[in-house]
Amino acid sequence: MNSTINRIAIMLMIGIVAGCGGSGAFTQSSSTPAVSGGTSTATSVSLGTTQTSVKSDNSDSATITATVLDANNAAVAGATIAFSASGGQLSAATAMTDALGHATVLFSSGTTDPTNRTATVTATVSGVSPVQIPIIVKGSTLSISAIPSLTIGGAAGADQATFTVTAKDAAGATVYNTPITLSVVGSGTTPGTATLTPTSATTNVSGQVGATLTATSAGTVTVTATGLGFTATQDVAIATGGAAFVISSPTSSPAILATGQPLTVTVSAPTQAFVTFTSTLGTWDGGSSSLVTKPVSGGVASAVLTSATGGTATVEAIDQANPSTYATLTVLISAPSSAAQQIDLQSNVGVLAPSSGGTQNQATFTATVRSSVASGSALVAGAPVAFTLLNTTGGGETISPAYGITDSTGVVTATFTSGSLSSNSTGVQVTATVYDSSSAVIASASKNIIINQKAGSVVIGAGTTVGEPVTGGASYYLPMSVVVADSNGNPVKNATVTLSAWPAYYKTGYWLLNGSSCAAVVTATFDNEDSNRNLILDAGEDLPYVKGPYPVSSQGYTIADTSTQDSNGKEKFTVDDSIMGGTSGLMNFVTDGVLTPGNSAGGTLPATVTTDENGLANFYLYYAKQYSIWIKDEIKASTSALGTETTGILVLNLPALKADADGCQLYNSPFNPMSPAP
C-alpha cells in the first residue's frame, strides 16, 4: 500500500501530532557523526589520555581520546575507531568520532590481573596507520615479614627462620592465587650464603606464601620476593654460633601465648651490656609498660611478657648501645576456648557471580571469636565454630569446611562457593556459630552474600536530539542507550545486549502549512500488516486501509463502496470531499499485494552492544527521513544470563528534525491510499 500521496486523500481521522512544541521534531545535535561515504577522509589519528596510570584494583579509569583529522587537519566526524589493549579492560571495542573528530573509551586495570605492568592501547581507523599510547597499571605490592638474624653452629642460635610474603593490590586487599618467586643471594661487605624453600609458590586465600630460610655460611644475604610486577627485599645477617644477637627462647616463631599467662623472652647478647625489650601488645615483667631495659648477665638477658588482650604482638629485642642491632619475634596472643563469648563474621566480597561450567566463584568468610567485652574482647583460640547456610537458591552453593577450630588469632575461615543460580536481593545467609565444650551455643553471627550476575532488567532510552549523518541528506540518527541491572539494582558489566527495531505501526497523513507554521496531519494509524513478523506475505495479512460498513463519513469526507472492481481486481470506492469544495473521485484503498510497511522503514541498529562498568551501552538508530512521523517503532533490547532472557521494549515515534518539520520540507506519508484508482 506504499504509493503516491495526495493531500486530499481519504481522511477518516485527523490528528495533529506534529507542530510547534508538540510535533515530535527535535533540535539538531551539536555533534553530527558522519557515515561511510562522507566528504571527509581520515588521514591522521592521534591518542591522548586523562591520566597516564590506573590503579591495579580496577577502582579508577583513564579516558582515552582518539582524534581523527583529514588532509586539511580538519576534524573528521563519523569515523569508526577500533580500540584494543594489550592488557586491562576497555569500555568498548569501537567508538564513532563526534563533530570535533573525537572518539573516547575508558581503560581500567580490569579484575582478572592485578599485576603492575604497562598496557598499550591501540586505535585504528580505516586507511590510517594505527597509533598507540602506554598506560601504567600500578599499586600492587609485596611485603616480607621480619626475618630474624641467623646463626650457624653453637648452642646460642639457629640456622633456620620462617617468614611470609604477602601480596596486595592497590586497595590493600590481599591477592589470591598469584605466582611468587623467591631467591636469596650474598650481599654487603661480607656476603653469606643460604637456601630458600620453596623458591616459587602461589599465594593462598590470605594472599600469602610461607617460606623457610636456611643459613649455610656467615655473612649477609638478601632475600628477594618477586610477583605482581613488584619486588620486595630484606637483608638478613648470618653469624657464627655463639656470636649472634638473637632471641634464643622461645625458639618457635610465631610463639603462642594465652591471655593472662607469662612468656619469658630470652636474648643471646654475647657483647651487649643492656637489652631493651618492646612489644606492640602486652606489658613486661608484671608492670604497665610495653618497653623495658634489662641488663645482660652471662651473655643473656630476659624479660617476661603478659597480655590481657588477644592479638598479634611484634616483640623486638634491641641492643641499647647500638639500636641497629636487634632481633624480632612474633607472638600470637589469644584467650582460652572457655573464654569465648562473642563471634564476628566477615566476608571478603558482598556480591559473587554464579559458578558456571568449570569456573567456580568463591568468597572467604572469616569468623573471629572473642572473650566478653568486660574481659577486653580478647581473641579466643581453640573455639569450635560451625558454618551453616540459609535462604539458598537451589543452585548448588556450598561452604567448606562446615566446622573448624579457631587458631591462635581467634580466627577460623570457610570458603563459600556459589552455585549456578542467582539469589534474590536478600542473598544467601551464612551463619557462624561458636559452641562451648558441651556443644551448647554461645553466640552466632550472620552475613548475607548476593549471588548475582544475572540481568534483572533491561531499560532502553532515547535521546532528545535528532541529527543528520550528512547535512541536508536523506536520513536521520537518534542517540539511544540501554541500561542493564541485576535484581539488586547493581550494574551488569560486559553484558551482551541484542538489539532490534520493528516498524510496529504506520500512519497515513500529510503535512499542512497553516500560515507560517507546518503541522503533520495524521489521518489514520494501522498495525504492521506482517502480524507474525516473518517478512512473508501470509494469507489475510494484506489488509485494506479503510474497513466498512460503508458509507463512512468523518471530518467532512464521505467514502462509499461502488461494489465494483477495476481492471486489476481492486475494489472501487467513491470519495466526496466537502471540505475541499465537494470534489469527488474514485479511490482504491483495499490491497496492494505487499506487506506494509517494509521492515527497513523502522531504521537500523547495531546487532549487539556491550555494557560498560555502569551497565550502560550507547548506540544510534538510523532511519530515512521520509518515514519520520509516519512510523512508530518497537525497539527491543535483550540479554541473557544462565539461559534466561531478559528483554526491554521501547515504543517510539520516529522524530524529525525541527527545522525540517517547521519548514514543511518533509514528505507526506508514503502509506497514503492510491489516488485516483485506474
For each residue, the residues with C-beta under 8 A, 3 or more apart:
1: 545 589 591 592 594 596 671 673 674
2: 592 594 596 597 598 670 671
3: 592 670 672 673 674
4: 672 674 675
5: 9 510 667 668 669 670 672 675
6: 9 672 675
7: 510 512 668
8: 577 580 583
9: 5 6 508 510 523 587 672 673 675
10: 523 545 546 557 559 573 575 587 589 673
11: 14 521 523 554 555 557
12: 523 524 546 552 554 555 557 559
13: 522 523 524 554 555
14: 11 521 522 523 555
15: 521 522 523
16: 19 519 520 521 522
17: 22 23 24 520 522 629 653
18: 22 23 24 25 511 519 520 629 656 661
19: 16 22 23 517 518 519 520 661
20: 23 517 662
21:
22: 17 18 19
23: 17 18 19 20 519 520 629 656 658 661 662
24: 17 18 520 628 629 653 655 656 661
25: 18 466 655 656 657 658 660 661 662
26: 464 465 466 655 656 657 658
27: 464 465 466 658
28: 32 465 466 467 468 657 658 659
29: 32 463 465 466 467 479
30: 99 465
31: 77 98 99 100 467
32: 28 29 77 78 99 467 468 469 471
33: 77 78 96 97 98 99 467 469 477 620
34: 38 39 40 76 77 78 79 469 470
35: 38 78 469 470 622
36: 78
37:
38: 34 35 76 77 78 469 470
39: 34
40: 34 70 74 75 76 77
41: 70 71 76 127
42: 45 68 69 70 76 79 125 126 127 128
43: 69 70 71 127 128
44: 68 69 73 128
45: 42 66 67 68 69 81 123 124 125 128 130 131
46: 66 67 69 131
47: 64 65 66 67 121 123 131 132 133
48: 64 65 67 133
49: 52 62 63 64 65 107 121 133 135
50: 62 63 65
51: 54 60 62
52: 49 62 134 135 136
53: 62 135 136 137 138
54: 51 60 61 62 88 107 108 109 135 136 137 138
55: 58 59 60 109 137 138 139 169 170 171
56: 109 114 115 116 137 138 139 140 169 170 228
57: 109 114 139 169 170 171 173
58: 55 89 108 109 110 111
59: 55 170 171
60: 51 54 55 108
61: 54 91 106 107 108 613
62: 49 50 51 52 53 54 106 107 108 135
63: 49 50 104 105 106
64: 47 48 49 83 90 104 105 106 107 121 123 133 135
65: 47 48 49 50 102 103 104
66: 45 46 47 81 83 95 97 102 103 104 123 125 131
67: 45 46 47 48 75 97 100 101 102
68: 42 44 45 75 76 79 81 97 101 103 125 128
69: 42 43 44 45 46 72 73 74 75 76 101
70: 40 41 42 43 73 74 75 76
71: 41 43
72: 69
73: 44 69 70
74: 40 69 70 101
75: 40 67 68 69 70 97 99 100 101 102
76: 34 38 40 41 42 68 69 70 79 97 101
77: 31 32 33 34 38 40 97 98 99 100 101
78: 32 33 34 35 36 38 96 97 469
79: 34 42 68 76 96 97 101 103 125 126
80: 94 95 96 125 126
81: 45 66 68 94 95 96 97 103 123 124 125
82: 93 94 123 124 125
83: 64 66 90 92 93 94 95 105 121 122 123 124
84: 90 93 121 122 124
85: 88 89 90 107 119 120 121 122
86: 119 120 121 122
87: 110 113 117 119 137
88: 54 85 107 108 109 110 113 119 135 137
89: 58 85 107 108 109 110 111
90: 64 83 84 85 93 105 106 107 121
91: 61 105 106 107 612 613
92: 83 95 105 610 612
93: 82 83 84 90 610
94: 80 81 82 83
95: 66 80 81 83 92 103 104 105
96: 33 78 79 80 81 103 620
97: 33 66 67 68 75 76 77 78 79 81 100 101 102 103
98: 31 33 77 101 102 103
99: 30 31 32 33 75 77
100: 31 67 75 77 97
101: 67 68 69 74 75 76 77 79 97 98
102: 65 66 67 75 97 98
103: 65 66 68 79 81 95 96 97 98
104: 63 64 65 66 95
105: 63 64 83 90 91 92 95
106: 61 62 63 64 90 91 612 613
107: 49 54 61 62 64 85 88 89 90 91 119 121 135
108: 54 58 60 61 62 88 89 613
109: 54 55 56 57 58 88 89 113 114 137
110: 58 87 88 89 113
111: 58 89
112:
113: 87 88 109 110 117
114: 56 57 109 140 169 170 175 178 228
115: 56 137 140 178 228 229
116: 56 136 137 138 139 140 228 229 230
117: 87 113 136 137 229
118: 134 135 136 137
119: 85 86 87 88 107 134 135 136 137
120: 85 86 132 133 134 135
121: 47 49 64 83 84 85 86 90 107 132 133 134 135
122: 83 84 85 86 130 131 132
123: 45 47 64 66 81 82 83 130 131 132
124: 45 81 82 83 84 128 130
125: 42 45 66 68 79 80 81 82 128
126: 42 79 80
127: 41 42 43
128: 42 43 44 45 68 124 125
129:
130: 45 122 123 124
131: 45 46 47 66 122 123
132: 47 120 121 122 123
133: 47 48 49 64 120 121
134: 52 118 119 120 121
135: 49 52 53 54 62 64 88 107 118 119 120 121
136: 52 53 54 116 117 118 119
137: 53 54 55 56 87 88 109 115 116 117 118 119 229
138: 53 54 55 56 116 170
139: 55 56 57 116 169 170 171
140: 56 114 115 116 167 168 169 170 175 228 229 230
141: 167 168 228 230 232
142: 165 166 167 168 180 225 226 227 228 230 231 232
143: 165 166 168 232
144: 147 163 164 165 223 225 232 233 234
145: 163 164 165 166 330
146: 163 234 314 328 330
147: 144 161 163 213 223 234 236
148: 161 236 246 247 253 327 328 329
149: 157 236 237 238 239 244 245 246 327
150: 157 158 159 160 161 194 213 215 236 237 238 239 244 246
151: 154 156 157 158 159 215 238 239 240 241 242 243 244 246
152: 157 159 215 216 217 218 238 239 240 241
153: 159 240 241 242
154: 151 157 240 241 242 243
155: 241 242
156: 151 241 242 243 244 246 248 268 270 299
157: 149 150 151 152 154 239 241 242 244 246 248 268
158: 150 151 161 246 251
159: 150 151 152 153 214 215 216
160: 150 212 213 214 215
161: 147 148 150 158 212 213 236 253
162: 210 211 212 213 253
163: 144 145 146 147 210 211 213 223
164: 144 145 208 209 210 211
165: 142 143 144 145 180 182 203 208 209 211 225 227 232
166: 142 143 145 174 203 206 207 208
167: 140 141 142 174 175 178 180 203 207 208 209 227 228
168: 140 141 142 143 171 172 173 174 175 207
169: 55 56 57 114 139 140 172 173 175 228
170: 55 56 57 59 114 138 139 140
171: 55 57 59 139 168
172: 168 169
173: 57 168 169 207 348
174: 166 167 168 203 206 207 208
175: 114 140 167 168 169 178 203 207 228
176: 203 204 205 207
177: 202 203
178: 114 115 167 175 202 203 207 227 228
179: 200 201 202 227
180: 142 165 167 200 201 202 203 209 225 226 227
181: 199 200 225 226 227
182: 165 196 198 199 200 201 209 211 223 224 225 226
183: 196 199 223 224 226
184: 194 195 196 213 221 222 223 224
185: 191 221 222 224
186: 191 192 193 219 220 221 222
187: 191 220 221 222 235
188: 191 219 220 235
189: 220
190: 218 219 220
191: 185 186 187 188 219 220 221
192: 186 215 216 217 218 219 220 221 237 238
193: 186 215 216 217 219 221
194: 150 184 213 214 215 216 217 221 236 238
195: 184 213 214 216
196: 182 183 184 199 211 212 213 214 223
197: 211 212 214
198: 182 201 211
199: 181 182 183 196
200: 179 180 181 182
201: 179 180 182 198 209 211
202: 177 178 179 180 209
203: 165 166 167 174 175 176 177 178 180 206 207 208 209 227
204: 176 207 208 209
205: 176 364 413 415
206: 166 174 203
207: 166 167 168 173 174 175 176 178 203 204
208: 164 165 166 167 174 203 204
209: 164 165 167 180 182 201 202 203 204 225
210: 162 163 164
211: 162 163 164 165 182 196 197 198 201
212: 160 161 162 196 197
213: 147 150 160 161 162 163 184 194 195 196 221 223 236
214: 159 160 194 195 196 197
215: 150 151 152 159 160 192 193 194 218 221 238
216: 152 159 192 193 194 195
217: 152 192 193 194 238
218: 152 190 192 215 238 239 240
219: 186 188 190 191 192 193 237 238
220: 186 187 188 189 190 191 192 235 236 237 238
221: 184 185 186 187 191 192 193 194 213 215 235 236 238
222: 184 185 186 187 233 234 235 236
223: 144 147 163 182 183 184 196 213 233 234 235 236
224: 182 183 184 185 231 232 233
225: 142 144 165 180 181 182 209 231 232 233
226: 142 180 181 182 183 230 231
227: 142 165 167 178 179 180 181 203 230
228: 56 114 115 116 140 141 142 167 169 175 178
229: 115 116 117 137 140
230: 116 140 141 142 226 227
231: 142 224 225 226
232: 141 142 143 144 165 224 225
233: 144 222 223 224 225
234: 144 146 147 222 223
235: 187 188 220 221 222 223
236: 147 148 149 150 161 194 213 220 221 222 223
237: 149 150 192 219 220 244
238: 149 150 151 152 192 194 215 217 218 219 220 221
239: 149 150 151 152 157 218 243 244 245
240: 151 152 153 154 218 243 244
241: 151 152 153 154 155 156 157 244
242: 151 153 154 155 156 157 270
243: 151 154 156 239 240 270 271
244: 149 150 151 156 157 237 239 240 241 268 270
245: 149 239 267 268 269 270 271 272 317 319 325 326 327
246: 148 149 150 151 156 157 158 267 268 327
247: 148 250 265 266 267 268 315 317 327 328 329
248: 156 157 251 266 267 268 300
249: 264 265 266
250: 247 253 255 263 265 329
251: 158 248
252: 255 256
253: 148 161 162 250 329 330
254: 312 329 330 331 332 408
255: 250 252 263 329 330 331 332
256: 252 331 332 334 381 408
257: 261 263 282 305 307 313 331 332 333 334
258: 261 333 334 335 336 381
259: 307 308 309 310 333 334 335 336 339 371 376 378
260: 306 307 308
261: 257 258 306
262: 304 305 306
263: 250 255 257 304 305 306 331
264: 249 302 303 304 305
265: 247 249 250 277 302 303 304 305 315 317 329
266: 247 248 249 300 301 302
267: 245 246 247 248 275 277 300 301 302 317 327
268: 156 157 244 245 246 247 248 299 300
269: 245 272 275 296 299 300 301 317 319
270: 156 242 243 244 245 299
271: 243 245
272: 245 269 275 296 301 319 320 321 322 325
273: 295 296 320 321
274: 293 294 295 296 301 320 321
275: 267 269 272 293 294 296 301 317 318 319 320
276: 291 292 293 294 317 318 320
277: 265 267 284 291 292 293 294 303 305 315 316 317 318
278: 290 291 315 316 318
279: 282 283 284 290 305 307 313 314 315 316 331
280: 290 312 313 314 315
281: 290 307 309 311 312 313 331 333
282: 257 279 290 305 306 307 308 309 313 333
283: 279 286 287 288 289 290 305 306 307
284: 277 279 287 289 290 291 292 303 304 305
285: 292 303 304
286: 283 304 306
287: 283 284 292
288: 283
289: 283 284 292
290: 278 279 280 281 282 283 284
291: 276 277 278 284
292: 276 277 284 285 287 289 303
293: 274 275 276 277 320
294: 274 275 276 277 301 302 303
295: 273 274 301
296: 269 272 273 274 275 299 300 301
297: 300 301
298:
299: 156 268 269 270 296
300: 248 266 267 268 269 296 297
301: 266 267 269 272 274 275 294 295 296 297 317
302: 264 265 266 267 294
303: 264 265 277 284 285 292 294
304: 262 263 264 265 284 285 286
305: 257 262 263 264 265 277 279 282 283 284 313 315 331
306: 260 261 262 263 282 283 286
307: 257 259 260 279 281 282 283 310 311 313 333
308: 259 260 282 375 376 378
309: 259 281 282 333 376 377 378
310: 259 307 333 334 335 370 371 378 379 380 381 409 410
311: 281 307 333 379 409
312: 254 280 281 330 331 332 333 409
313: 257 279 280 281 282 305 307 330 331 332 333
314: 146 279 280 328 329 330 331
315: 247 265 277 278 279 280 305 328 329 330 331
316: 277 278 279 326 327 328 329
317: 245 247 265 267 269 275 276 277 301 326 327 328 329
318: 275 276 277 278 323 325 326
319: 245 269 272 275 322 323 324 325 326
320: 272 273 274 275 276 293 323
321: 272 273 274
322: 272 319 325
323: 318 319 320 326
324: 319
325: 245 272 318 319 322
326: 245 316 317 318 319 323
327: 148 149 245 246 247 267 316 317
328: 146 148 247 314 315 316 317
329: 148 247 250 253 254 255 265 314 315 316 317
330: 145 146 253 254 255 312 313 314 315
331: 254 255 256 257 263 279 281 305 312 313 314 315
332: 254 255 256 257 312 313 381 407 408 409
333: 257 258 259 281 282 307 309 310 311 312 313 378 379 408
334: 256 257 258 259 310 378 379 380 381 406 408 409 410
335: 258 259 310 339 340 370 371 375 378 379 380 381 410
336: 258 259 339 380 381 382
337: 340 380 381 382 383 384 406 437
338: 436 437
339: 259 335 336 371 372 375 378 380
340: 335 337 343 369 370 371 380 383 434 436 442 443
341: 370 371 372 375 442 443
342: 369 370 371 372 373 377 443
343: 340 367 368 369 370 385 432 433 434 442 443 444 445
344: 367 368 370 445
345: 365 366 367 368 430 431 432 445 446 447
346: 365 366 368 447
347: 350 363 364 365 366 416 430 447 449
348: 173 363 364 366
349: 352 363 449
350: 347 448 449 450
351: 449 450 451 452 488 490
352: 349 361 362 363 416 418 449 450 451 452
353: 361 418 451 452 453
354: 361 395 418 419 420 421 422 451 452 453 454 642
355: 359 360 361 396 417 418 419 420
356: 359 420 642
357:
358:
359: 355 356
360: 355 417 418
361: 352 353 354 355 417 418
362: 352 415 416 417 418
363: 347 348 349 352 415 416 418 449
364: 205 347 348 413 414 415 416
365: 345 346 347 387 399 413 414 415 416 430 432 447
366: 345 346 347 348 411 412 413
367: 343 344 345 385 387 406 411 412 413 414 432 434 445
368: 343 344 345 346 379 406 410 411
369: 340 342 343 379 380 383 385 406 410 411 412 434
370: 310 335 340 341 342 343 344 377 378 379 380 410
371: 259 310 335 339 340 341 342 375 376 377 378 380
372: 339 341 342 375 377
373: 342 376 377
374:
375: 308 335 339 341 371 372 378
376: 259 308 309 371 373
377: 309 342 370 371 372 373
378: 259 308 309 310 333 334 335 339 370 371 375 410
379: 310 311 333 334 335 368 369 370 406 408 409 410 411
380: 310 334 335 336 337 339 340 369 370 371 383 406 410
381: 256 258 310 332 334 335 336 337 406 407 408 409 410
382: 336 337 405 406
383: 337 340 369 380 405 406 410 412 434 435
384: 337 403 404 405 434 435 439
385: 343 367 369 403 404 405 406 412 432 433 434 435
386: 402 403 432 433 435
387: 365 367 399 401 402 403 404 414 430 431 432
388: 399 402 430 431 433
389: 392 397 399 428 429 430 431
390: 428 429 431 446
391: 423 424 426 427 428 429 448
392: 389 395 397 419 428
393: 397 419 421 422 423 428 451
394: 419 421
395: 354 392 418 419 420 421 422 451
396: 355 419 420 421
397: 389 392 393 416 417 418 419 428 451
398: 416 417 419
399: 365 387 388 389 402 414 415 416 417 430
400: 414 415 417
401: 387 404 414
402: 386 387 388 399 414
403: 384 385 386 387
404: 384 385 387 401 412 413 414
405: 382 383 384 385 412
406: 334 337 367 368 369 379 380 381 382 383 385 409 410 411 412
407: 332 381 410 411 412
408: 254 256 332 333 334 379 381
409: 310 311 312 332 334 379 381 406
410: 310 334 335 368 369 370 378 379 380 381 383 406 407
411: 366 367 368 369 379 406 407
412: 366 367 369 383 385 404 405 406 407 432
413: 205 364 365 366 367 404
414: 364 365 367 387 399 400 401 402 404 432
415: 205 362 363 364 365 399 400
416: 347 352 362 363 364 365 397 398 399 428 430 449
417: 355 360 361 362 397 398 399 400
418: 352 353 354 355 360 361 362 363 395 397 451
419: 354 355 392 393 394 395 396 397 398 451
420: 354 355 356 395 396 642
421: 354 393 394 395 396 451 642
422: 354 393 395 451 452 453 454 486 487 641 642
423: 391 393 426 427 428 449 450 451 452
424: 391 427 487
425: 450 487 488 489
426: 391 423 429 448 450
427: 391 423 424 448 449 450 451
428: 389 390 391 392 393 397 416 423 448 449 450 451
429: 389 390 391 426 446 447 448
430: 345 347 365 387 388 389 399 416 446 447 448 449
431: 345 387 388 389 390 444 445 446
432: 343 345 365 367 385 386 387 412 414 444 445 446
433: 343 385 386 388 441 443 444
434: 340 343 367 369 383 384 385 441 442 443 444
435: 383 384 385 386 439 440 441 442
436: 338 340 439 440 442
437: 337 338
438:
439: 384 435 436
440: 435 436
441: 433 434 435 444
442: 340 341 343 434 435 436
443: 340 341 342 343 433 434
444: 343 431 432 433 434 441
445: 343 344 345 367 431 432
446: 345 390 429 430 431 432
447: 345 346 347 365 429 430
448: 350 391 426 427 428 429 430
449: 347 349 350 351 352 363 416 423 427 428 430
450: 350 351 352 423 425 426 427 428 488
451: 351 352 353 354 393 395 397 418 419 421 422 423 427 428
452: 351 352 353 354 422 423 456 486 487 488 490
453: 353 354 422 486 492 641
454: 354 422 486 487 492 641 642 644
455: 458 484 485 486 492 495 639 640 641 646
456: 452 485 486 487 488 489 646
457: 484 485 646 648
458: 455 482 483 484 497 637 638 639 646 647 648
459: 482 483 485 648
460: 480 481 482 635 637 648 649 650
461: 480 481 482 483 650
462: 478 479 480 621 635 650 652
463: 29 478 479 480 481
464: 26 27
465: 26 27 28 29 30 479
466: 25 26 27 28 29 476 477 478 655 656 657 658
467: 28 29 31 32 33 476 477 478 479 657
468: 28 32 471 472 473 475 476 477 657
469: 32 33 34 35 38 78 473 475 476 477 622
470: 34 35 38 473 475
471: 32 468
472: 468
473: 468 469 470
474: 624 625 626
475: 468 469 470 622 623 624 625
476: 466 467 468 469 622 623 625 628 654 655 656 657
477: 33 466 467 468 469 620 621 622 623
478: 462 463 466 467 620 621 623 654 655
479: 29 462 463 465 467 618 619 620
480: 460 461 462 463 605 618 619 620 621 635
481: 460 461 463 616 617 618 619
482: 458 459 460 461 497 499 609 611 616 617 619 637 648
483: 458 459 461 491 611 614 615 616
484: 455 457 458 491 492 495 497 611 615 617 639 646
485: 455 456 457 459 489 490 491 492 615
486: 422 452 453 454 455 456 489 490 491 492
487: 422 424 425 452 454 456
488: 351 425 450 452 456
489: 425 456 485 486
490: 351 452 485 486 615
491: 483 484 485 486 611 613 614 615 616
492: 453 454 455 484 485 486 495 611 615 639 641
493: 611 612 613 615
494: 610 611
495: 455 484 492 610 611 615 639 641
496: 608 609 610 639
497: 458 482 484 608 609 610 611 617 637 638 639
498: 607 608 637 638 639
499: 482 605 606 607 608 609 619 635 636 637
500: 605 635 636
501: 602 603 604 605 621 633 634 635 636
502: 528 533 599 602 633 634 636
503: 506 528 597 598 599 601 602 627 631 632 633 634
504: 527 528 602 632 633 634 651
505: 525 526 527 528 631 632
506: 503 525 526 528 596 597 601 630 631 632 669 671
507: 522 523 524 525 526 629 630 631 632 669 671
508: 9 522 523 524 526 545 630 669 671 672 673
509: 520 521 522 523 524 629 630 668 669 672
510: 5 7 9 520 521 523 668 669 672
511: 18 518 519 520 521 664 666 667 668
512: 7 518 519 520 521
513: 517 518 664
514: 517 518 519
515:
516:
517: 19 20 513 514 662
518: 19 511 512 513 514 661 662 663 664
519: 16 18 19 23 511 512 514
520: 16 17 18 19 23 24 509 510 511 512 629 661 666
521: 11 14 15 16 509 510 511 512
522: 13 14 15 16 17 507 508 509 525 629
523: 9 10 11 12 13 14 15 507 508 509 510 669 672
524: 12 13 507 508 509 545 546
525: 505 506 507 522 632
526: 505 506 507 508 529 543 545 596 671
527: 504 505 531
528: 502 503 504 505 506 531 533 595 596 597
529: 526 537 541 542 543 595 596
530: 533 534 535 536 537 541 595 599
531: 527 528 541
532: 538
533: 502 528 530
534: 530 538
535: 530 595 599
536: 530
537: 529 530 541 542 593 594 595
538: 532 534 541
539:
540: 543
541: 529 530 531 537 538 595
542: 529 537 591 592 593 594 595
543: 526 529 540 591
544: 547 571 589 590 591
545: 1 10 508 524 526 589 590 673
546: 10 12 524 552 559 573 589 673
547: 544
548: 552 561
549: 552
550: 559 560 561 573
551: 558 559 560 561
552: 12 546 548 549 558 559
553: 557 558 559
554: 11 12 13 557
555: 11 12 13 14 579
556: 577 578 579
557: 10 11 12 553 554 575 576 577 578 579
558: 551 552 553 575 576 578
559: 10 12 546 550 551 552 553 573 574 575 587
560: 550 551 573 574 575 576
561: 548 550 551 571 572 573
562: 571 572 573 574 586
563:
564: 571 572
565: 568 569 570 571 572
566: 569 570 572 588 677 678
567: 678
568: 565 678
569: 565 566
570: 565 566 588 590 591 677
571: 544 561 562 564 565 588 590
572: 561 562 564 565 566 586 587 588 677
573: 10 546 550 559 560 561 562 586 587 588 589 677
574: 559 560 562 584 585 586 587
575: 10 557 558 559 560 584 585 586 587
576: 557 558 560 582 583 584
577: 8 556 557 580 581 582 583 584
578: 556 557 558 581 582
579: 555 556 557
580: 8 577 583
581: 577 578
582: 576 577 578
583: 8 576 577 580
584: 574 575 576 577
585: 574 575 675 676
586: 562 572 573 574 575 676 677
587: 9 10 559 572 573 574 575 673 674 675 676 677
588: 566 570 571 572 573 673 674 676 677 678
589: 1 10 544 545 546 573 673 674
590: 544 545 570 571
591: 1 542 543 544 570
592: 1 2 3 542 596 674
593: 537 542
594: 1 2 537 542 598
595: 528 529 530 535 537 541 542 598
596: 1 2 506 526 528 529 592 671
597: 2 503 506 528 601 602 627 631 670 671
598: 2 503 594 595 601
599: 502 503 530 535 602
600: 603 604
601: 503 506 597 598 623 624 627 631
602: 501 502 503 504 597 599 623 627 631 633 634 654
603: 501 600 621 622 623 624 627 633 654
604: 501 600 621 622 623
605: 480 499 500 501 619 620 621 622 635
606: 499 609 619
607: 498 499
608: 496 497 498 499
609: 482 496 497 499 606 617 618 619
610: 92 93 494 495 496 497 617
611: 482 483 484 491 492 493 494 495 497 614 615 616 617
612: 91 92 106 493 615 616 617
613: 61 91 106 108 491 493
614: 483 491 611
615: 483 484 485 490 491 492 493 495 611 612
616: 481 482 483 491 611 612
617: 481 482 484 497 609 610 611 612
618: 479 480 481 609
619: 479 480 481 482 499 605 606 609
620: 33 96 477 478 479 480 605
621: 462 477 478 480 501 603 604 605 633 635
622: 35 469 475 476 477 603 604 605
623: 475 476 477 478 601 602 603 604 627 628 631 654
624: 474 475 601 603 627 628
625: 474 475 476 628 656 660 666 667
626: 474 630 666 667 670
627: 503 597 601 602 603 623 624 630 631 654 670
628: 24 476 623 624 625 631 654 655 656 666
629: 17 18 23 24 507 509 520 522 653 654 655 656 661 666 669
630: 506 507 508 509 626 627 654 669 670 671
631: 503 505 506 507 597 601 602 623 627 628 653 654
632: 503 504 505 506 507 525 651 652 653 654
633: 501 502 503 504 602 603 621 651 652 653 654
634: 501 502 503 504 602 649 650 651 652
635: 460 462 480 499 500 501 605 621 649 650 651 652
636: 499 500 501 502 647 648 649
637: 458 460 482 497 498 499 647 648 649
638: 458 497 498 645 646 647 648
639: 455 458 484 492 495 496 497 498 645 646
640: 455 643 644 645 646
641: 422 453 454 455 492 495 644 646
642: 354 356 420 421 422 454
643: 640
644: 454 640 641
645: 638 639 640
646: 455 456 457 458 484 638 639 640 641
647: 458 636 637 638
648: 457 458 459 460 482 636 637 638
649: 460 634 635 636 637
650: 460 461 462 634 635
651: 504 632 633 634 635
652: 462 632 633 634 635
653: 17 24 629 631 632 633
654: 476 478 602 603 623 627 628 629 630 631 632 633
655: 24 25 26 466 476 478 628 629
656: 18 23 24 25 26 466 476 625 628 629 660 661 666
657: 25 26 28 466 467 468 476 660 661
658: 23 25 26 27 28 466 661 662
659: 28 662 663 665
660: 25 625 656 657 663 665 666
661: 18 19 23 24 25 518 520 629 656 657 658 664 665 666
662: 20 23 25 517 518 658 659
663: 518 659 660
664: 511 513 518 661
665: 659 660 661
666: 511 520 625 626 628 629 656 660 661
667: 5 511 625 626 670
668: 5 7 509 510 511 672
669: 5 506 507 508 509 510 523 629 630 672
670: 2 3 5 597 626 627 630 667
671: 1 2 506 507 508 526 596 597 630
672: 3 4 5 6 9 508 509 510 523 668 669 675
673: 1 3 9 10 508 545 546 587 588 589
674: 1 3 4 587 588 589 592 677
675: 4 5 6 9 585 587 672
676: 585 586 587 588
677: 566 570 572 573 586 587 588 674
678: 566 567 568 588
